[in-house]
Amino acid sequence: MEDDSESVFGWKRPARQGFEEIVGDSPALQSVLMEVERVAPTGSTVLILGETGTGKELVARAVHRISERRQRPFVRLNCAAIPFDLLESELFGHERGAFTGAIARKIGRFEMADTGTLFLDEIGDIPLALQPKLLRVLQEQEFERLGSGRTHRIDVRLIAATHRNLAEMVQRQEFRSDLYYRLNVFPLTLPPLRGRREDIPPLVSHFVEVFARKIGKEIHRVPHDTLSAFTSYSWPGNVRELQNLIERAVILSSDGILPNPLAAAPAAYREPIATRATFSESQRSVILHTLRRTGWVIGGPDGAAAVLGLKRTTLIAKMKKLEISRPAQAEPVTGMDGKPEPAQWRDAAGE
């Protein structure tokens, strides 16, 4: 789909360089994308957190596309999809004869990504036995292929992602604390789809266009009831689940009208789990998180309103509606090192 194309809802994808694959204008999503724009040029390690299906790989690709390494390789590996006995070879490579079945030299993903970016998806699934070797290559930027004593030096930026809670895994001794701290330089937490419901209509529009073109059908209308069912559903599988259901609906369509795939799904799919209260709670959570990160500064170029992509007056109105008020005493603002930073309590706009 072209960036300037109109959707079946009249929604037009905003032209924002580097984020062409990411659909949505919700404050929750835009807050994450602004953080991406800040960290991408630095070359620092990024840890992308979020539920399955929230688009972690798309965000990783966006970090790479707007970084100084954009012309260099982007290499990905799903750590959960590789058996333990092969994962070390996939990461670091091996020499011929290094183990049974190693009939030729193999270049590992770190070596493939030299001067570029390596995206390790589901990093929480890396076995404990392999974690010290991963920590070493991240700290020293050097490694040896299996079966070789020669040290290879590389220049790789790492982006990691997981749906697991690594901090809890560290507490259970299922993940090394030193590796966790090395990965957790700049964490990005992606909101679930139920936390950015205003993005559902443009996502539906996007996927309808993609699959209608792919299958060779013309979809010219999405009934209001169908769209309402989409926006009220809880989407435990997030954007990936929505994508798959839209593909099914396009296949089933016979009259140019998109049917409601939730209606024909099992009862668990049809239950409108989300309520107005749930949506309000997700909005409140996003606004509170942003206010704390900006030291409760509302206006100005670095204030919460700008971060959320809202007018200052709009944010103040939402705060009143959601009963959000500035605490009497300053809350500590956590910096990148995890230590409290001095909070600013004056509205940059003068209030």
C-alpha positions as a LaTeX table, in Angstrom:
\begin{tabular}{lrrr}
\hline
Residue & $x$ (\AA) & $y$ (\AA) & $z$ (\AA) \\
\hline
Met1 & 0.00 & 0.00 & 0.00 \\
Glu2 & 1.35 & 3.43 & $-0.91$ \\
Asp3 & 1.91 & 5.86 & 1.95 \\
Asp4 & $-0.58$ & 8.42 & 0.55 \\
Ser5 & $-3.39$ & 6.01 & $-0.28$ \\
Glu6 & $-6.87$ & 6.49 & 1.12 \\
Ser7 & $-8.41$ & 3.64 & 3.08 \\
Val8 & $-11.98$ & 2.35 & 3.06 \\
Phe9 & $-12.56$ & 4.54 & 6.13 \\
Gly10 & $-11.04$ & 7.66 & 4.60 \\
Trp11 & $-8.02$ & 7.23 & 6.88 \\
Lys12 & $-4.75$ & 8.43 & 5.41 \\
Arg13 & $-1.45$ & 7.03 & 6.58 \\
Pro14 & 0.73 & 9.87 & 7.92 \\
Ala15 & 4.07 & 10.25 & 6.15 \\
Arg16 & 6.64 & 9.74 & 8.90 \\
Gln17 & 10.02 & 8.63 & 7.68 \\
Gly18 & 11.17 & 5.31 & 9.10 \\
Phe19 & 7.77 & 4.22 & 10.40 \\
Glu20 & 6.08 & 3.29 & 7.13 \\
Glu21 & 5.22 & $-0.23$ & 8.35 \\
Ile22 & 3.67 & 0.98 & 11.62 \\
Val23 & $-0.02$ & 1.93 & 11.56 \\
Gly24 & $-1.67$ & 4.10 & 14.20 \\
Asp25 & $-1.84$ & 7.57 & 15.70 \\
Ser26 & $-2.86$ & 6.81 & 19.28 \\
Pro27 & $-1.01$ & 8.62 & 22.09 \\
Ala28 & 0.18 & 5.27 & 23.46 \\
Leu29 & 1.82 & 4.32 & 20.16 \\
Gln30 & 3.14 & 7.79 & 19.36 \\
Ser31 & 4.81 & 7.96 & 22.77 \\
Val32 & 6.77 & 4.80 & 21.91 \\
Leu33 & 7.70 & 6.09 & 18.44 \\
Met34 & 9.06 & 9.31 & 19.91 \\
Glu35 & 11.32 & 7.22 & 22.15 \\
Val36 & 12.41 & 5.26 & 19.08 \\
Glu37 & 13.41 & 8.52 & 17.39 \\
Arg38 & 15.48 & 9.45 & 20.43 \\
Val39 & 17.37 & 6.19 & 20.80 \\
Ala40 & 17.82 & 5.18 & 17.14 \\
Pro41 & 20.72 & 7.57 & 16.31 \\
Thr42 & 22.68 & 6.66 & 19.47 \\
Gly43 & 23.69 & 3.11 & 18.63 \\
Ser44 & 22.73 & 1.96 & 22.15 \\
Thr45 & 21.25 & $-1.46$ & 22.89 \\
Val46 & 17.45 & $-1.49$ & 22.81 \\
Leu47 & 15.21 & $-3.95$ & 24.64 \\
Ile48 & 11.67 & $-4.14$ & 23.23 \\
Leu49 & 9.08 & $-5.49$ & 25.64 \\
Gly50 & 5.47 & $-6.34$ & 24.95 \\
Glu51 & 2.90 & $-9.05$ & 24.53 \\
Thr52 & 3.01 & $-11.46$ & 21.62 \\
Gly53 & 1.72 & $-9.90$ & 18.43 \\
Thr54 & 2.28 & $-6.24$ & 19.35 \\
Gly55 & 4.74 & $-5.58$ & 16.51 \\
Lys56 & 8.13 & $-5.82$ & 18.22 \\
Glu57 & 9.96 & $-6.69$ & 15.00 \\
Leu58 & 8.39 & $-3.73$ & 13.18 \\
Val59 & 9.71 & $-1.41$ & 15.90 \\
Ala60 & 13.13 & $-3.05$ & 15.71 \\
Arg61 & 13.21 & $-2.44$ & 11.96 \\
Ala62 & 12.19 & 1.18 & 12.53 \\
Val63 & 15.09 & 1.66 & 14.96 \\
His64 & 17.46 & 0.33 & 12.31 \\
Arg65 & 15.94 & 2.37 & 9.45 \\
Ile66 & 16.40 & 5.72 & 11.18 \\
Ser67 & 19.83 & 4.91 & 12.63 \\
Glu68 & 23.22 & 5.62 & 11.12 \\
Arg69 & 23.41 & 1.90 & 10.24 \\
Arg70 & 20.40 & 2.07 & 7.90 \\
Gln71 & 22.55 & 1.15 & 4.86 \\
Arg72 & 24.08 & $-1.81$ & 6.70 \\
Pro73 & 22.66 & $-5.31$ & 7.29 \\
Phe74 & 19.62 & $-5.93$ & 9.46 \\
Val75 & 19.81 & $-9.56$ & 10.63 \\
Arg76 & 17.16 & $-11.25$ & 12.76 \\
Leu77 & 16.99 & $-14.47$ & 14.75 \\
Asn78 & 14.07 & $-15.89$ & 16.70 \\
Cys79 & 15.79 & $-17.50$ & 19.68 \\
Ala80 & 12.70 & $-19.55$ & 20.55 \\
Ala81 & 12.59 & $-21.17$ & 17.10 \\
Ile82 & 16.10 & $-22.69$ & 17.20 \\
Pro83 & 16.86 & $-25.90$ & 19.15 \\
Phe84 & 19.34 & $-25.44$ & 22.01 \\
Asp85 & 22.06 & $-27.57$ & 20.41 \\
Leu86 & 21.95 & $-25.43$ & 17.24 \\
Leu87 & 21.46 & $-21.98$ & 18.76 \\
Glu88 & 25.13 & $-21.39$ & 19.59 \\
Ser89 & 26.10 & $-22.20$ & 16.02 \\
Glu90 & 23.36 & $-19.91$ & 14.68 \\
Leu91 & 24.68 & $-17.04$ & 16.77 \\
Phe92 & 28.44 & $-17.48$ & 16.44 \\
Gly93 & 28.94 & $-19.88$ & 13.50 \\
His94 & 31.12 & $-22.95$ & 13.36 \\
Glu95 & 34.08 & $-24.43$ & 11.50 \\
Arg96 & 33.97 & $-27.58$ & 9.44 \\
Gly97 & 34.18 & $-30.64$ & 11.70 \\
Ala98 & 33.30 & $-28.69$ & 14.85 \\
Phe99 & 30.64 & $-31.29$ & 15.64 \\
Thr100 & 28.88 & $-34.20$ & 13.98 \\
Gly101 & 27.16 & $-32.94$ & 10.88 \\
Ala102 & 29.31 & $-29.80$ & 10.52 \\
Ile103 & 30.38 & $-30.55$ & 6.95 \\
Ala104 & 31.24 & $-26.97$ & 6.07 \\
Arg105 & 32.05 & $-23.64$ & 7.69 \\
Lys106 & 28.98 & $-21.66$ & 8.79 \\
Ile107 & 28.84 & $-17.91$ & 9.39 \\
Gly108 & 26.81 & $-16.96$ & 12.46 \\
Arg109 & 24.28 & $-14.15$ & 12.82 \\
Phe110 & 26.67 & $-11.87$ & 14.72 \\
Glu111 & 29.15 & $-12.08$ & 11.88 \\
Met112 & 26.42 & $-11.54$ & 9.28 \\
Ala113 & 25.33 & $-8.39$ & 11.11 \\
Asp114 & 28.83 & $-6.87$ & 11.33 \\
Thr115 & 28.61 & $-3.04$ & 10.97 \\
Gly116 & 24.81 & $-3.36$ & 11.08 \\
Thr117 & 22.04 & $-4.40$ & 13.47 \\
Leu118 & 21.24 & $-7.79$ & 14.98 \\
Phe119 & 17.67 & $-8.32$ & 16.20 \\
Leu120 & 17.32 & $-11.18$ & 18.67 \\
Asp121 & 13.63 & $-11.93$ & 19.09 \\
Glu122 & 12.41 & $-13.83$ & 22.17 \\
Ile123 & 15.72 & $-13.32$ & 23.95 \\
Gly124 & 14.12 & $-14.62$ & 27.15 \\
Asp125 & 14.27 & $-18.10$ & 25.61 \\
Ile126 & 18.08 & $-18.20$ & 25.37 \\
Pro127 & 19.32 & $-21.03$ & 27.63 \\
Leu128 & 21.28 & $-20.13$ & 30.76 \\
Ala129 & 24.30 & $-22.08$ & 29.52 \\
Leu130 & 24.59 & $-19.83$ & 26.46 \\
Gln131 & 24.00 & $-16.52$ & 28.21 \\
Pro132 & 27.64 & $-15.94$ & 29.34 \\
Lys133 & 28.83 & $-16.18$ & 25.71 \\
Leu134 & 26.16 & $-13.73$ & 24.62 \\
Leu135 & 27.16 & $-11.34$ & 27.40 \\
Arg136 & 30.78 & $-11.51$ & 26.32 \\
Val137 & 30.10 & $-10.63$ & 22.70 \\
Leu138 & 27.90 & $-7.73$ & 23.79 \\
Gln139 & 30.55 & $-6.34$ & 26.13 \\
Glu140 & 33.70 & $-7.08$ & 24.17 \\
Gln141 & 32.32 & $-7.17$ & 20.60 \\
Glu142 & 34.32 & $-10.31$ & 19.92 \\
Phe143 & 33.66 & $-14.05$ & 19.68 \\
Glu144 & 35.02 & $-17.35$ & 18.34 \\
Arg145 & 33.25 & $-19.70$ & 15.97 \\
Leu146 & 32.61 & $-23.19$ & 17.31 \\
Gly147 & 35.65 & $-25.36$ & 16.64 \\
Ser148 & 37.98 & $-22.38$ & 16.17 \\
Gly149 & 40.41 & $-20.58$ & 18.46 \\
Arg150 & 40.51 & $-17.47$ & 16.29 \\
Thr151 & 38.86 & $-14.39$ & 17.78 \\
His152 & 36.69 & $-12.31$ & 15.48 \\
Arg153 & 36.02 & $-8.66$ & 16.26 \\
Ile154 & 32.74 & $-7.14$ & 15.14 \\
Asp155 & 30.78 & $-3.92$ & 15.31 \\
Val156 & 27.13 & $-4.84$ & 15.90 \\
Arg157 & 24.23 & $-2.97$ & 17.41 \\
Leu158 & 21.90 & $-5.28$ & 19.30 \\
Ile159 & 18.14 & $-4.95$ & 19.50 \\
Ala160 & 16.46 & $-7.60$ & 21.64 \\
Ala161 & 12.79 & $-8.36$ & 22.22 \\
Thr162 & 10.76 & $-10.58$ & 24.49 \\
His163 & 7.21 & $-11.08$ & 25.75 \\
Arg164 & 8.60 & $-12.44$ & 29.01 \\
Asn165 & 9.23 & $-10.50$ & 32.24 \\
Leu166 & 13.02 & $-10.66$ & 32.39 \\
Ala167 & 13.20 & $-9.01$ & 35.81 \\
Glu168 & 11.05 & $-11.79$ & 37.28 \\
Met169 & 13.16 & $-14.38$ & 35.46 \\
Val170 & 16.26 & $-12.90$ & 37.09 \\
Gln171 & 14.59 & $-13.26$ & 40.50 \\
Arg172 & 13.83 & $-16.92$ & 39.72 \\
Gln173 & 17.43 & $-17.38$ & 38.52 \\
Glu174 & 16.19 & $-18.28$ & 35.04 \\
Phe175 & 18.07 & $-15.36$ & 33.43 \\
Arg176 & 21.47 & $-13.91$ & 34.29 \\
Ser177 & 21.26 & $-10.56$ & 36.04 \\
Asp178 & 24.42 & $-9.22$ & 34.35 \\
Leu179 & 23.03 & $-10.02$ & 30.92 \\
Tyr180 & 19.69 & $-8.45$ & 31.84 \\
Tyr181 & 21.35 & $-5.19$ & 32.90 \\
Arg182 & 23.44 & $-5.19$ & 29.72 \\
Leu183 & 20.31 & $-5.61$ & 27.58 \\
Asn184 & 18.15 & $-3.18$ & 29.55 \\
Val185 & 19.98 & $-0.04$ & 28.42 \\
Phe186 & 16.96 & 1.52 & 26.71 \\
Pro187 & 13.73 & $-0.44$ & 27.22 \\
Leu188 & 10.72 & 0.21 & 24.99 \\
Thr189 & 7.38 & $-1.20$ & 26.14 \\
Leu190 & 4.84 & $-1.65$ & 23.36 \\
Pro191 & 1.19 & $-1.18$ & 24.33 \\
Pro192 & $-1.22$ & $-4.06$ & 23.68 \\
Leu193 & $-3.90$ & $-3.43$ & 21.07 \\
Arg194 & $-6.56$ & $-3.14$ & 23.79 \\
Gly195 & $-4.51$ & $-0.21$ & 25.13 \\
Arg196 & $-4.70$ & 1.72 & 21.84 \\
Arg197 & $-8.20$ & 1.02 & 20.55 \\
Glu198 & $-8.29$ & 4.20 & 18.50 \\
Asp199 & $-5.75$ & 2.50 & 16.20 \\
Ile200 & $-8.11$ & $-0.38$ & 15.38 \\
Pro201 & $-10.00$ & 1.39 & 12.53 \\
Pro202 & $-6.83$ & 2.37 & 10.62 \\
Leu203 & $-5.38$ & $-1.10$ & 11.21 \\
Val204 & $-8.56$ & $-2.70$ & 9.84 \\
Ser205 & $-8.38$ & $-0.36$ & 6.86 \\
His206 & $-4.74$ & $-1.21$ & 6.22 \\
Phe207 & $-5.21$ & $-4.98$ & 6.40 \\
Val208 & $-8.38$ & $-4.86$ & 4.27 \\
Glu209 & $-6.45$ & $-3.09$ & 1.53 \\
Val210 & $-3.47$ & $-5.45$ & 1.81 \\
Phe211 & $-5.47$ & $-8.68$ & 1.65 \\
Ala212 & $-8.04$ & $-7.45$ & $-0.87$ \\
Arg213 & $-5.19$ & $-6.64$ & $-3.23$ \\
Lys214 & $-3.42$ & $-9.92$ & $-2.48$ \\
Ile215 & $-6.51$ & $-12.10$ & $-2.97$ \\
Gly216 & $-7.90$ & $-10.05$ & $-5.84$ \\
Lys217 & $-11.13$ & $-8.89$ & $-4.27$ \\
Glu218 & $-12.74$ & $-5.48$ & $-3.97$ \\
Ile219 & $-13.89$ & $-4.51$ & $-0.49$ \\
His220 & $-15.74$ & $-1.21$ & $-0.52$ \\
Arg221 & $-17.52$ & $-1.20$ & 2.84 \\
Val222 & $-17.01$ & $-2.29$ & 6.43 \\
Pro223 & $-20.34$ & $-2.27$ & 8.33 \\
His224 & $-20.51$ & $-0.22$ & 11.48 \\
Asp225 & $-21.48$ & $-3.29$ & 13.53 \\
Thr226 & $-18.40$ & $-5.14$ & 12.34 \\
Leu227 & $-16.11$ & $-2.25$ & 13.22 \\
Ser228 & $-17.84$ & $-1.90$ & 16.59 \\
Ala229 & $-17.22$ & $-5.60$ & 17.29 \\
Phe230 & $-13.55$ & $-5.12$ & 16.47 \\
Thr231 & $-13.16$ & $-2.13$ & 18.80 \\
Ser232 & $-14.94$ & $-3.86$ & 21.71 \\
Tyr233 & $-13.01$ & $-7.14$ & 21.51 \\
Ser234 & $-10.05$ & $-7.62$ & 23.87 \\
Trp235 & $-7.55$ & $-8.90$ & 21.23 \\
Pro236 & $-5.40$ & $-11.23$ & 23.35 \\
Gly237 & $-3.35$ & $-11.95$ & 20.22 \\
Asn238 & $-2.97$ & $-8.22$ & 19.52 \\
Val239 & $-2.26$ & $-6.91$ & 16.01 \\
Arg240 & $-1.28$ & $-10.35$ & 14.70 \\
Glu241 & $-4.69$ & $-11.74$ & 15.68 \\
Leu242 & $-6.45$ & $-8.79$ & 14.04 \\
Gln243 & $-4.41$ & $-9.29$ & 10.88 \\
Asn244 & $-5.32$ & $-12.97$ & 10.65 \\
Leu245 & $-9.03$ & $-12.33$ & 11.25 \\
Ile246 & $-9.13$ & $-9.61$ & 8.58 \\
Glu247 & $-7.51$ & $-11.99$ & 6.09 \\
Arg248 & $-10.20$ & $-14.57$ & 6.93 \\
Ala249 & $-12.96$ & $-11.97$ & 6.51 \\
Val250 & $-11.64$ & $-10.84$ & 3.11 \\
Ile251 & $-11.59$ & $-14.47$ & 1.94 \\
Leu252 & $-15.20$ & $-14.96$ & 3.13 \\
Ser253 & $-16.48$ & $-11.73$ & 1.56 \\
Ser254 & $-18.67$ & $-12.27$ & $-1.52$ \\
Asp255 & $-20.40$ & $-8.93$ & $-2.03$ \\
Gly256 & $-17.71$ & $-6.32$ & $-1.40$ \\
Ile257 & $-18.79$ & $-5.97$ & 2.23 \\
Leu258 & $-16.45$ & $-7.17$ & 4.94 \\
Pro259 & $-18.22$ & $-9.77$ & 7.13 \\
Asn260 & $-17.69$ & $-9.90$ & 10.86 \\
Pro261 & $-15.26$ & $-12.81$ & 11.44 \\
Leu262 & $-15.85$ & $-12.60$ & 15.19 \\
Ala263 & $-19.51$ & $-13.58$ & 14.73 \\
Ala264 & $-18.54$ & $-16.96$ & 13.30 \\
Ala265 & $-15.76$ & $-17.50$ & 15.83 \\
Pro266 & $-16.02$ & $-19.50$ & 19.08 \\
Ala267 & $-17.91$ & $-17.86$ & 21.93 \\
Ala268 & $-14.71$ & $-16.70$ & 23.62 \\
Tyr269 & $-13.98$ & $-14.50$ & 20.58 \\
Arg270 & $-17.43$ & $-12.94$ & 20.53 \\
Glu271 & $-17.47$ & $-11.77$ & 24.14 \\
Pro272 & $-16.92$ & $-7.99$ & 24.32 \\
Ile273 & $-14.44$ & $-8.25$ & 27.18 \\
Ala274 & $-13.27$ & $-4.66$ & 26.96 \\
Thr275 & $-15.44$ & $-2.01$ & 28.60 \\
Arg276 & $-15.42$ & 1.77 & 28.66 \\
Ala277 & $-13.75$ & 1.56 & 32.07 \\
Thr278 & $-10.97$ & $-0.62$ & 30.65 \\
Phe279 & $-10.32$ & 1.87 & 27.86 \\
Ser280 & $-10.29$ & 4.78 & 30.32 \\
Glu281 & $-7.88$ & 2.89 & 32.55 \\
Ser282 & $-5.49$ & 2.31 & 29.65 \\
Gln283 & $-5.63$ & 6.01 & 28.71 \\
Arg284 & $-5.04$ & 7.00 & 32.34 \\
Ser285 & $-2.05$ & 4.67 & 32.57 \\
Val286 & $-0.42$ & 6.09 & 29.44 \\
Ile287 & $-0.95$ & 9.70 & 30.53 \\
Leu288 & 0.37 & 9.05 & 34.05 \\
His289 & 3.44 & 7.28 & 32.67 \\
Thr290 & 4.19 & 10.19 & 30.36 \\
Leu291 & 3.66 & 12.82 & 33.07 \\
Arg292 & 6.05 & 11.03 & 35.39 \\
Arg293 & 8.70 & 10.75 & 32.67 \\
Thr294 & 8.45 & 14.47 & 31.91 \\
Gly295 & 8.51 & 15.45 & 35.57 \\
Trp296 & 4.85 & 16.52 & 35.34 \\
Val297 & 5.71 & 19.26 & 32.89 \\
Ile298 & 2.58 & 19.60 & 30.73 \\
Gly299 & 3.37 & 22.30 & 28.16 \\
Gly300 & 6.41 & 23.22 & 26.13 \\
Pro301 & 8.36 & 21.26 & 23.49 \\
Asp302 & 9.44 & 18.57 & 25.98 \\
Gly303 & 6.24 & 18.48 & 28.01 \\
Ala304 & 3.79 & 15.61 & 28.29 \\
Ala305 & 1.36 & 17.14 & 25.78 \\
Ala306 & 4.05 & 17.25 & 23.08 \\
Val307 & 5.19 & 13.70 & 23.87 \\
Leu308 & 1.61 & 12.43 & 23.58 \\
Gly309 & 0.94 & 14.44 & 20.42 \\
Leu310 & $-1.87$ & 16.41 & 22.07 \\
Lys311 & $-2.66$ & 20.08 & 22.52 \\
Arg312 & $-1.89$ & 21.31 & 26.01 \\
Thr313 & $-5.54$ & 22.19 & 26.64 \\
Thr314 & $-6.65$ & 18.76 & 25.37 \\
Leu315 & $-4.30$ & 16.99 & 27.77 \\
Ile316 & $-5.50$ & 19.11 & 30.70 \\
Ala317 & $-9.11$ & 18.28 & 29.81 \\
Lys318 & $-8.30$ & 14.56 & 29.67 \\
Met319 & $-6.51$ & 14.78 & 33.02 \\
Lys320 & $-9.60$ & 16.36 & 34.59 \\
Lys321 & $-11.90$ & 13.76 & 33.03 \\
Leu322 & $-9.68$ & 10.88 & 34.20 \\
Glu323 & $-9.17$ & 12.51 & 37.63 \\
Ile324 & $-5.42$ & 12.83 & 37.20 \\
Ser325 & $-3.85$ & 15.45 & 39.44 \\
Arg326 & $-0.29$ & 16.33 & 40.26 \\
Pro327 & 0.75 & 14.84 & 43.63 \\
Ala328 & 1.51 & 17.18 & 46.51 \\
Gln329 & 5.08 & 15.89 & 46.74 \\
Ala330 & 7.42 & 15.20 & 43.88 \\
Glu331 & 7.61 & 11.63 & 42.67 \\
Pro332 & 11.11 & 10.51 & 41.73 \\
Val333 & 11.74 & 10.45 & 38.00 \\
Thr334 & 13.83 & 7.42 & 37.09 \\
Gly335 & 16.75 & 7.93 & 34.72 \\
Met336 & 18.36 & 5.49 & 32.29 \\
Asp337 & 20.63 & 4.19 & 35.07 \\
Gly338 & 17.62 & 3.39 & 37.24 \\
Lys339 & 18.48 & 6.13 & 39.76 \\
Pro340 & 16.09 & 8.95 & 40.66 \\
Glu341 & 16.59 & 12.20 & 38.80 \\
Pro342 & 15.43 & 15.61 & 40.01 \\
Ala343 & 11.83 & 16.12 & 39.00 \\
Gln344 & 10.55 & 19.38 & 37.56 \\
Trp345 & 7.23 & 20.49 & 38.89 \\
Arg346 & 6.66 & 23.70 & 36.97 \\
Asp347 & 4.50 & 23.67 & 33.87 \\
Ala348 & 6.75 & 24.79 & 31.02 \\
Ala349 & 3.87 & 26.89 & 29.75 \\
Gly350 & 3.92 & 28.94 & 32.90 \\
Glu351 & 1.12 & 27.40 & 34.93 \\
\hline
\end{tabular}
